[in-house]
């Protein structure tokens, strides 16, 4: 069995902190664009949360950051 050598992490909470955006405010904004409140909270709480690429792409657009960030 071959295992993946890379661990994908998300930096949602770090990006929000850097941009000084409270999580609660971002959740309201993200839900207006079709993301689930529960999913956004889960992603912010767990840097190893496994998400679909479409969600990752939406988060990048909403936060104006590159997809790989």
Residue, then its C-alpha position, 0 to 999 in steps of 0.5 A: x500500500x502506498x501512502x501519501x507523503x504529504x499532509x494537507x493543512x488549511x490555514x483558515x483561522x490564521x488567515x482570519x487572524x492576519x486579516x483581523x476578521x472575527x470568525x463569526x463575521x466570516x461565517x455570516x459572509x461565507x454562508x451568504x455565498x453558499x457555504x455551510x456554517x457548520x463546515x466553516x466552523x469545522x475547517x477553522x477548528x481543525x487544520x487537517x479538515x478534509x474538504x472538497x476542492x470547491x469549498x477550498x476554492x470558495x474560501x480562497x475567493x472570499x478571503x482573496x488569497x491564492x488557492x494554495x494558501 
